[in-house]
């Protein structure tokens, strides 16, 4: 195992491992077909749906899902946070400031929303979001999914960012086959692959690499909003640590501005570092999520 890990670590900006050859399924056994044409039998779908949502499986890359479809001994750990976001606007409707704080599940899920509080000079809105992250352990890889679900729709709709930054002992690579993402609003699902201009990938081994995606919230969003990012990191180490973050733009930003970050423990959510303070201040600075997977421990 150590020899294999050393070979994997030596390659960062190229494909680190071959993807399993797809196993054909008879047409009569096809139960599920995703947007990239990958088919699953009923048994395969029901097993993988224990770990992934329908939307994640539906938008997953061809190579990513092919590498998972015959797995039958996966283990996962999970974490989640509920965040209250308060946004203030001037009398012309321009964003002035925002704050965020962690709340308990009951408070977030029972928040009904209210009409914005308005005065002569300012207005104020409150929104709730749930951020969850999962590490799924396979053979010499760790598959990480981070998902943000708005429990009430935010007022500011611009380029929000989802990102993952593994610590040491993992391989971040430039590969179009090993990441996928989606944004689902009002029942409409948009899938993303790593060839999308919205994606940023930084190869690395020592906590300075990661994968991020900027997603523009459609102005018409009114009823539901969810976004998710899934990335396969190569690691056979006994300890795998990863930080994840969802940063909401409380003021309008361009796609280029939203991607002007590096990956750093000193960044927003311990992931996204914006050297330009004027861009950094546009995001709500939600605290990040952290998971530590230890090989050999019993998980779900």
C-alpha positions as CSV (number, residue, x, y, z in Angstrom):
1,X,0.0,0.0,0.0
2,X,2.8,2.5,0.9
3,X,4.4,2.0,-2.5
4,X,1.1,2.7,-4.3
5,X,0.5,5.8,-2.3
6,X,4.0,7.1,-3.1
7,X,3.3,6.7,-6.8
8,X,0.0,8.5,-6.5
9,X,1.5,11.4,-4.6
10,X,4.2,11.9,-7.3
11,X,1.6,12.9,-9.8
12,X,-0.4,16.1,-9.2
13,X,-1.3,17.9,-12.4
14,X,-2.1,14.8,-14.4
15,X,-4.5,11.9,-13.9
16,X,-3.3,10.0,-10.9
17,X,-5.3,6.8,-11.3
18,X,-7.2,5.0,-14.0
19,X,-10.9,4.7,-13.7
20,X,-12.5,1.3,-13.5
21,X,-13.7,-0.1,-16.9
22,X,-17.4,0.1,-17.1
23,X,-19.4,-3.2,-16.5
24,X,-22.2,-3.6,-19.0
25,X,-25.8,-4.1,-17.8
26,X,-28.4,-5.9,-19.9
27,X,-31.1,-3.5,-21.2
28,X,-33.7,-5.4,-19.2
29,X,-31.7,-4.8,-16.0
30,X,-31.3,-1.0,-16.4
31,X,-33.1,0.8,-13.6
32,X,-31.5,4.3,-13.7
33,X,-29.7,6.3,-16.4
34,X,-27.9,9.6,-15.5
35,X,-27.5,12.7,-17.7
36,X,-24.2,11.4,-18.9
37,X,-25.5,8.0,-20.0
38,X,-24.3,5.9,-17.2
39,X,-26.7,3.1,-16.3
40,X,-27.3,1.4,-13.0
41,X,-29.2,-1.8,-12.1
42,X,-31.8,-1.5,-9.3
43,X,-29.3,-3.0,-6.7
44,X,-26.6,-0.6,-7.8
45,X,-28.8,2.4,-7.6
46,X,-30.3,1.5,-4.2
47,X,-26.9,0.9,-2.7
48,X,-25.4,4.2,-4.0
49,X,-28.5,6.1,-3.0
50,X,-27.6,5.4,0.6
51,X,-24.7,7.8,0.1
52,X,-25.7,10.1,-2.7
53,X,-28.8,12.1,-3.5
54,X,-30.7,11.5,-6.7
55,X,-29.5,14.8,-8.1
56,X,-25.8,14.0,-7.3
57,X,-26.1,10.6,-9.1
58,X,-28.0,12.1,-12.0
59,X,-25.4,14.8,-12.6
60,X,-22.2,12.8,-11.7
61,X,-19.6,12.5,-14.4
62,X,-19.4,9.4,-16.5
63,X,-16.1,8.2,-15.2
64,X,-16.9,9.1,-11.6
65,X,-20.1,7.0,-11.6
66,X,-18.6,4.2,-13.5
67,X,-15.9,3.9,-10.9
68,X,-18.5,3.6,-8.1
69,X,-21.3,1.5,-9.7
70,X,-19.8,-1.9,-8.6
71,X,-18.8,-0.8,-5.1
72,X,-20.4,-2.7,-2.2
73,X,-18.3,-1.8,0.8
74,X,-18.3,2.0,1.1
75,X,-18.1,3.8,4.4
76,X,-19.1,7.4,5.1
77,X,-18.9,10.2,7.8
78,X,-21.0,13.3,7.8
79,X,-21.4,16.7,9.3
80,X,-23.8,19.7,8.9
81,X,-24.4,23.2,10.1
82,X,-27.4,25.5,10.1
83,X,-26.7,29.2,9.4
84,X,-28.8,32.4,9.7
85,X,-27.9,35.1,7.2
86,X,-28.9,38.7,7.9
87,X,-28.6,41.2,5.0
88,X,-29.1,45.0,5.2
89,X,-29.8,47.3,2.3
90,X,-30.0,51.1,1.9
91,X,-33.2,52.9,0.8
92,X,-32.2,52.3,-2.9
93,X,-32.0,48.6,-2.4
94,X,-28.2,48.4,-2.5
95,X,-26.5,45.9,-0.2
96,X,-24.9,47.6,2.8
97,X,-23.7,44.7,5.1
98,X,-24.4,41.2,6.2
99,X,-23.8,38.9,9.2
100,X,-24.1,35.2,9.7
101,X,-24.3,33.0,12.8
102,X,-24.8,29.3,13.5
103,X,-28.2,28.3,14.8
104,X,-29.7,25.0,15.9
105,X,-31.7,22.7,13.5
106,X,-35.1,23.5,15.1
107,X,-34.6,27.2,14.8
108,X,-33.6,27.0,11.1
109,X,-36.2,24.5,10.0
110,X,-39.1,26.3,11.8
111,X,-38.1,29.8,10.5
112,X,-41.2,30.8,8.4
113,X,-39.7,34.0,7.0
114,X,-41.2,37.4,7.2
115,X,-41.6,40.5,5.3
116,X,-38.4,42.6,5.2
117,X,-38.1,45.0,8.0
118,X,-38.0,48.5,6.5
119,X,-37.2,52.0,7.7
120,X,-36.7,55.2,5.9
121,X,-33.0,54.5,5.5
122,X,-32.5,50.8,5.4
123,X,-34.2,47.4,4.9
124,X,-33.3,44.1,6.5
125,X,-33.9,40.4,5.5
126,X,-33.1,37.1,7.2
127,X,-32.5,33.8,5.4
128,X,-31.6,30.3,6.7
129,X,-29.3,27.8,5.0
130,X,-28.2,24.2,5.8
131,X,-24.7,23.1,4.8
132,X,-23.7,19.4,5.0
133,X,-20.6,17.5,4.0
134,X,-19.8,13.8,3.6
135,X,-16.6,11.8,3.1
136,X,-17.1,8.5,1.4
137,X,-14.2,6.0,1.5
138,X,-13.4,3.8,-1.4
139,X,-10.2,2.0,-2.5
140,X,-7.4,4.5,-2.4
141,X,-9.8,7.4,-2.8
142,X,-12.0,9.7,-0.7
143,X,-15.1,11.1,-2.4
144,X,-16.3,14.3,-0.8
145,X,-19.7,15.9,-1.3
146,X,-20.7,19.3,0.1
147,X,-24.3,20.5,-0.3
148,X,-25.9,23.8,0.6
149,X,-29.7,24.0,0.9
150,X,-31.5,27.3,1.5
151,X,-34.4,26.9,3.8
152,X,-35.5,30.4,2.9
153,X,-34.4,32.2,-0.3
154,X,-31.7,34.9,0.1
155,X,-32.4,38.4,-1.2
156,X,-29.1,38.9,-2.9
157,X,-28.6,36.6,-5.9
158,X,-25.1,36.6,-7.4
159,X,-22.2,34.2,-7.6
160,X,-22.0,32.0,-4.5
161,X,-19.1,29.6,-4.1
162,X,-18.9,26.0,-3.0
163,X,-15.4,24.6,-2.4
164,X,-13.3,21.8,-0.8
165,X,-9.8,21.8,0.4
166,X,-8.2,18.6,1.6
167,X,-5.3,18.7,4.0
168,X,-2.1,16.7,3.5
169,X,-2.0,13.1,2.3
170,X,-4.4,13.6,-0.6
171,X,-4.0,14.3,-4.3
172,X,-5.9,17.1,-6.1
173,X,-5.7,16.8,-9.8
174,X,-6.8,18.4,-13.0
175,X,-9.2,15.8,-14.4
176,X,-12.5,16.4,-16.0
177,X,-13.8,13.0,-14.9
178,X,-13.5,13.3,-11.2
179,X,-15.8,16.1,-10.1
180,X,-19.4,17.1,-10.7
181,X,-21.8,19.7,-9.3
182,X,-25.3,20.9,-9.7
183,X,-27.6,23.8,-8.8
184,X,-31.3,23.1,-8.4
185,X,-33.8,26.0,-8.1
186,X,-37.6,25.9,-8.3
187,X,-37.4,22.3,-9.6
188,X,-34.9,23.1,-12.4
189,X,-31.5,21.3,-12.3
190,X,-28.3,22.6,-13.9
191,X,-25.3,20.2,-14.0
192,X,-21.7,21.2,-14.1
193,X,-18.5,19.3,-15.0
194,X,-14.9,20.5,-14.4
195,X,-14.7,21.8,-18.0
196,X,-17.2,24.5,-17.0
197,X,-15.7,28.1,-16.7
198,X,-17.4,28.2,-13.3
199,X,-14.9,25.7,-11.9
200,X,-11.5,26.3,-10.4
201,X,-9.1,23.4,-9.7
202,X,-5.7,23.8,-8.0
203,X,-3.5,20.7,-7.9
204,X,-1.7,20.1,-4.7
205,X,-0.7,17.8,-1.9
206,X,0.0,19.9,1.2
207,X,-3.3,21.6,1.9
208,X,-2.8,24.3,-0.8
209,X,-4.9,22.6,-3.4
210,X,-8.6,22.2,-3.9
211,X,-11.7,22.4,-6.1
212,X,-14.3,25.2,-6.1
213,X,-17.3,26.2,-8.2
214,X,-19.1,29.5,-8.6
215,X,-22.8,29.3,-9.2
216,X,-25.0,32.3,-10.1
217,X,-28.3,32.2,-8.3
218,X,-31.0,33.0,-11.0
219,X,-32.9,36.2,-10.3
220,X,-36.2,34.3,-10.7
221,X,-35.5,31.9,-7.8
222,X,-38.4,32.1,-5.4
223,X,-39.4,28.7,-3.9
224,X,-36.3,26.4,-3.5
225,X,-32.6,26.5,-4.0
226,X,-29.9,23.9,-3.5
227,X,-26.3,23.4,-4.8
228,X,-23.8,20.6,-4.4
229,X,-20.2,19.7,-5.3
230,X,-18.8,16.2,-5.4
231,X,-15.0,15.6,-5.8
232,X,-12.9,12.4,-5.8
233,X,-9.6,12.9,-4.1
234,X,-6.9,10.2,-4.3
235,X,-5.7,9.1,-0.9
236,X,-4.9,5.8,0.6
237,X,-3.7,7.3,3.9
238,X,-5.2,6.2,7.2
239,X,-6.1,9.8,8.0
240,X,-8.0,12.0,5.5
241,X,-8.9,15.6,6.6
242,X,-11.0,18.0,4.5
243,X,-12.4,21.4,4.9
244,X,-15.5,22.6,2.9
245,X,-17.3,25.9,2.6
246,X,-20.3,27.6,1.1
247,X,-19.8,31.3,0.8
248,X,-22.9,33.5,-0.1
249,X,-22.3,36.7,-2.0
250,X,-24.1,39.4,0.1
251,X,-23.2,41.9,-2.6
252,X,-23.1,41.4,-6.4
253,X,-19.9,40.0,-7.8
254,X,-18.8,38.9,-11.3
255,X,-17.8,35.4,-12.2
256,X,-14.2,36.5,-12.5
257,X,-14.3,38.2,-9.0
258,X,-15.9,35.1,-7.4
259,X,-13.0,32.9,-8.8
260,X,-10.2,35.2,-7.7
261,X,-9.3,33.1,-4.7
262,X,-6.5,30.7,-3.7
263,X,-6.9,27.7,-1.4
264,X,-5.7,28.3,2.2
265,X,-6.4,27.6,5.8
266,X,-6.4,31.4,6.3
267,X,-9.3,31.8,3.9
268,X,-13.1,32.1,4.3
269,X,-14.3,28.9,5.9
270,X,-10.7,27.7,6.1
271,X,-10.8,27.3,2.3
272,X,-11.1,30.4,0.1
273,X,-8.6,33.1,0.4
274,X,-9.3,36.4,-1.4
275,X,-6.3,38.7,-1.4
276,X,-8.5,41.6,-2.6
277,X,-10.3,42.7,0.6
278,X,-13.0,44.5,-1.4
279,X,-14.0,41.2,-2.9
280,X,-13.5,39.2,0.3
281,X,-15.9,41.6,2.1
282,X,-18.7,40.8,-0.4
283,X,-19.0,37.3,1.0
284,X,-20.8,36.4,4.3
285,X,-17.8,34.6,5.8
286,X,-19.7,31.5,6.9
287,X,-17.7,29.2,9.0
288,X,-16.5,26.1,7.2
289,X,-17.1,22.4,7.8
290,X,-14.4,19.9,8.7
291,X,-14.3,16.1,8.6
292,X,-11.5,13.7,9.6
293,X,-11.8,10.2,8.2
294,X,-9.7,7.6,10.0
295,X,-9.2,4.3,8.1
296,X,-10.4,1.3,10.1
297,X,-12.9,3.1,12.3
298,X,-16.5,1.9,12.0
299,X,-18.8,4.4,10.2
300,X,-22.1,4.0,8.3
